[in-house]
Amino acid sequence: MEPLTTADLAEMIRDLQQQISREFDARARVEEEFRRVLILLANQSGDLTHASVETAAKILGCSTRSVHRRIKSGEYTLEVIPGTKRYGIAVDQLTRLWCPVAIARRAFERQREQEEQAHGPANRG
């Protein structure tokens, strides 16, 4: 095997820099999408687990009519938001940035139980 030349090393460094740049750009796009979805959800009602049909349309970049068609076809499920009388689409159906709602709920409950064990029941009222 021949030793690497300065030109070979320079080319390897350029390739690595380009790869790092592409990965950085991809991560930045995902983070920007995450922020955009969070802002839309927070602005609708503060509920970060479900999106209204209107908010879903904004997230997906389509019309509310398109969202209704997707609900009718079974692609999305319109469900009662737990603890409310409102309907929404679970956000994990709309974007890959969210973990499934059931997993998020279990994690939240587990965290709350751990905090209660450590500090006693939280004052609710």
C-alpha positions as CSV (number, residue, x, y, z in Angstrom):
1,M,0.0,0.0,0.0
2,E,1.4,3.4,-1.0
3,P,1.6,6.2,1.5
4,L,-1.0,9.0,1.2
5,T,0.0,12.1,-0.5
6,T,-0.8,15.6,0.6
7,A,-3.3,15.8,-2.3
8,D,-5.0,12.6,-1.1
9,L,-5.3,13.9,2.4
10,A,-6.7,17.2,1.2
11,E,-9.3,15.4,-0.9
12,M,-10.3,13.2,2.1
13,I,-10.6,16.3,4.3
14,R,-12.8,18.1,1.6
15,D,-15.0,15.0,1.4
16,L,-15.4,14.9,5.2
17,Q,-16.2,18.6,5.3
18,Q,-18.9,18.2,2.7
19,Q,-20.4,15.3,4.5
20,I,-20.4,17.1,7.8
21,S,-22.0,20.2,6.1
22,R,-24.8,18.0,4.5
23,E,-25.5,16.4,7.9
24,F,-25.5,19.7,9.7
25,D,-27.9,21.2,7.1
26,A,-30.2,18.2,7.4
27,R,-30.3,18.5,11.2
28,A,-31.0,22.2,11.0
29,R,-33.9,21.6,8.6
30,V,-35.4,19.0,11.1
31,E,-35.0,21.4,14.0
32,E,-36.6,24.2,12.1
33,E,-39.6,22.0,11.1
34,F,-39.9,20.9,14.8
35,R,-40.0,24.6,15.9
36,R,-42.5,25.5,13.3
37,V,-44.8,22.6,14.3
38,L,-44.4,23.5,18.0
39,I,-45.4,27.1,17.4
40,L,-48.5,26.1,15.4
41,L,-49.6,23.7,18.1
42,A,-48.9,26.1,20.9
43,N,-50.8,28.9,19.1
44,Q,-53.9,26.7,18.6
45,S,-54.6,26.0,22.3
46,G,-51.4,24.9,24.0
47,D,-52.2,21.2,23.4
48,L,-49.0,19.7,21.9
49,T,-50.4,16.2,21.4
50,H,-53.2,16.9,18.9
51,A,-53.7,19.2,16.0
52,S,-57.0,20.7,14.9
53,V,-57.9,20.1,11.2
54,E,-56.9,23.7,10.5
55,T,-53.5,23.3,12.3
56,A,-53.0,19.9,10.6
57,A,-53.4,21.7,7.2
58,K,-50.8,24.3,8.2
59,I,-48.4,21.6,9.3
60,L,-48.9,19.6,6.1
61,G,-49.0,22.6,3.8
62,C,-52.3,21.7,2.3
63,S,-56.0,22.7,2.6
64,T,-58.4,21.7,5.3
65,R,-60.4,20.0,2.6
66,S,-57.4,17.7,1.9
67,V,-57.0,16.9,5.6
68,H,-60.7,16.0,5.7
69,R,-60.2,13.7,2.7
70,R,-57.3,12.0,4.4
71,I,-59.4,11.5,7.5
72,K,-62.2,10.0,5.4
73,S,-59.7,7.7,3.6
74,G,-58.4,6.5,7.0
75,E,-54.9,8.0,6.6
76,Y,-55.5,10.1,9.7
77,T,-57.7,9.5,12.7
78,L,-59.8,12.3,14.2
79,E,-60.2,11.5,17.9
80,V,-61.5,13.1,21.1
81,I,-58.6,14.9,22.9
82,P,-58.3,13.3,26.3
83,G,-59.7,15.5,29.1
84,T,-61.6,17.7,26.6
85,K,-64.6,17.7,24.4
86,R,-62.6,18.8,21.4
87,Y,-61.4,16.6,18.5
88,G,-58.0,16.5,16.9
89,I,-55.5,14.5,15.0
90,A,-52.6,13.0,17.0
91,V,-49.5,14.9,16.0
92,D,-47.5,11.7,15.6
93,Q,-49.7,10.9,12.6
94,L,-48.7,14.2,11.0
95,T,-45.0,14.4,11.4
96,R,-42.1,12.1,12.1
97,L,-40.7,14.6,14.6
98,W,-43.1,13.4,17.3
99,C,-43.1,10.1,19.2
100,P,-46.4,8.3,19.4
101,V,-48.8,10.0,21.8
102,A,-49.3,6.9,23.9
103,I,-45.6,6.6,24.5
104,A,-45.4,10.3,25.4
105,R,-48.3,10.0,27.9
106,R,-46.7,7.0,29.6
107,A,-43.4,8.9,29.8
108,F,-45.2,11.9,31.3
109,E,-47.0,9.7,33.8
110,R,-43.8,7.9,34.8
111,Q,-42.0,11.2,35.3
112,R,-44.9,12.6,37.4
113,E,-44.9,9.4,39.6
114,Q,-41.1,9.7,40.1
115,E,-41.4,13.3,41.1
116,E,-44.3,12.5,43.5
117,Q,-42.2,9.7,45.1
118,A,-39.2,12.0,45.5
119,H,-41.1,15.1,46.7
120,G,-44.6,13.9,47.7
121,P,-47.8,14.6,45.8
122,A,-47.9,17.9,43.9
123,N,-50.3,20.5,45.2
124,R,-53.1,20.6,42.7
125,G,-55.5,23.4,42.9
